[in-house]
Amino acid sequence: MTLLSIVIVSFNARADLVNCLLTIRKNPPSLAHEIVVVDNASTDGSAEAAQKIGVRVVAMGRNAGFSAANNAGIAVSRGDLLLLLNSDTLVPPGALDRLIARLAATPSAAVAGPRLLDEGGRPELSFGPMISPLNELRQKRRSPEWIARETAREQFVDWVSGACLLVRRQDAVRAGLLDERFFLYTEDVDFCHAVRQLGRKVLFTPAAEITHLRGRSRAAAAAASHAAYRRSHLAFYRKHHPWFVPVLRLYLRFKGERLEG
């Protein structure tokens, strides 16, 4: 029997985590499933709240970052399918079944991502082309109309957001799981790239919709989150476009941002 493992990384987002878990309990997938919460040393009682709901909790003992925590959750899970899900998401009725069905109906795809909607029901840009200087510039210029149009059609893409990412375990393992040099941000783009390097595809589908409350835990530590983003951004270019790293560093210096590493 196919088993779905839902892996949720938690870091000081107790209210969001509880709401996420309760929506899964209220609107569970038809498939047999397990939920694994990986807690990055939260101090707000997130782990305890998850345990009270009755899900398995893996305590990292430190803030190990998003990639390392997801990998730890994958390591203790048993599912043939893995769903990486942010704690700041809400799962509507039938959403997970529809996402699973679209992946099952697309044998060439290793990964599937749903359409993500904000609190107001507006679609967010949760997929795109491989990160590069030109593609980043294009992505930032996408209009709300373009986003609404493009997120209304199913398509193969270079990457889908790690806020809700369904992957076949065998493909995730072959891809080497998530690269832990990315503490927070860009790990999903890098992971999908590794999957595509195996000759497998990444599917974006609007057949399933998930509400994404978008980083409310990060808002409480905005400066630290921005620094983590910049470090991951640099690490991504160092890995995939090393020629551009000096240019990016010069740009950051011009903006008054100085990062080590």
C-alpha angles and dihedrals in degrees: 000000000000113000127200119213115200111202118194123182115212130198119164094318101115099151094047092044093052092048091049093050093047092052090052090050090048094044105028124174116256089235119090105264148175130206121218119187114197111200119206096208095288116190097200099075095262094140094048092048091052091049090053089055087055105247127131114265125201112197112210093191091220139038095274096170133248099287097047092045093050090049090052090052092048090050093059096039126092106202128126085214123048124203115194105200131179119233089232094066134098122211116218122206113289095002097118093045091053093048092049091047093054092050091047090051091052108062093176091061123085095180135040129186128188131222109276119216127193124229090277093053094254116142118243127210100260100161138039150143123305110290113263132142093265095042092050090054091050092047093054091054097055111125124222088249092054091047092050091049097045095044089054094070132064114239146153111257139176094248144357127207120276088222085088116004125160117198137170108248095228090056093045091053093046089051091054096248118259119339105245094207084081104077096180130353132016092042090108093053091048093047093050089049090054090050092051090049086064090059093257127128136237116221127203113196131182088195086093125046127194126186112236116197087192119229104324090155089053091051088067090059100030097155094050091046092051091050090050090050092052093048091050090045091054092044090052093053091043089056101039108020107021092164089067098052096090090050092049092048090051090051092050091048089052088053091050095251116135119183132178121232 
